[in-house]
Amino acid sequence: MKTLSSFLLAVAMLFTVSAAQAQDVAKAKAKGATEQVQFKTSAVCDMCKARLEKSLAYEKGVQAANLDVSSKLLTVTYRPDKTTPEALRTAVQRTGYDADDKTADARAYDRLPDCCKKTNNTHSDTH
């Protein structure tokens, strides 16, 4: 009986600690805490950089977006209580660029300037 009481007490304490941690996470998100996510893009030039960063700036919850053109890596700082990495990935695709293994929206890609297209001969040596 004593063992059962000790076991139940341990389970109750574990539950209390887990609940407190969940509340702390919820409070942090509610206070505007930010997270970062990175996407490998098909961006190829400084015009792509400007286009992507501007486009992501209009997305709800995005605090900052920065594309490193040489690595094609887009880093987005966002509020997880306002948006999700999947929604941000979709925003990149809607801008006309691949995001990780997801291909760009075809219509958006067609509207990109020629210099921003991944098939442009000017950029073929960077692929």
C-alpha positions, 0 to 999 in steps of 0.5 A, spaced: 500 500 500 505 504 501 508 503 494 502 505 491 501 511 495 508 513 493 507 511 485 501 515 485 504 521 489 510 521 483 505 521 478 501 527 481 508 531 481 509 529 474 503 531 472 503 538 476 510 539 473 508 538 466 502 542 466 506 548 469 511 547 463 505 547 458 503 554 461 509 557 461 510 555 453 503 558 452 505 564 456 511 565 452 507 565 446 502 569 448 507 575 450 509 575 443 515 570 443 518 569 436 521 563 433 525 562 427 524 557 421 529 556 415 527 554 408 532 552 402 529 557 396 530 557 389 532 564 389 538 566 385 539 574 385 539 580 389 532 582 386 529 575 389 532 577 395 528 584 395 522 580 393 522 575 398 523 579 404 518 584 402 513 579 400 514 575 407 514 582 411 506 582 409 505 576 412 501 576 419 506 574 425 513 575 421 517 579 425 523 579 420 525 575 413 532 575 411 535 571 404 542 569 404 543 569 396 549 565 396 546 559 400 539 561 398 537 560 405 531 564 407 531 565 415 524 568 417 523 570 425 515 569 426 510 569 432 508 562 433 501 565 436 500 568 429 503 563 423 506 557 422 512 554 418 507 551 413 503 557 412 510 561 411 513 556 406 506 557 402 507 564 402 514 563 399 511 558 394 506 564 392 511 569 391 514 564 386 520 560 389 521 553 391 521 552 399 525 546 401 522 540 397 515 544 395 515 547 388 513 554 387 506 556 385 507 556 377 503 562 376 507 566 381 513 563 378 511 565 371 510 572 373 518 573 376 522 577 372 527 573 367 533 574 372 529 571 378 528 564 374 532 558 376 532 556 369 535 563 366 542 562 363 545 567 367 544 563 373 546 556 370 553 556 373 550 557 380 546 551 380 
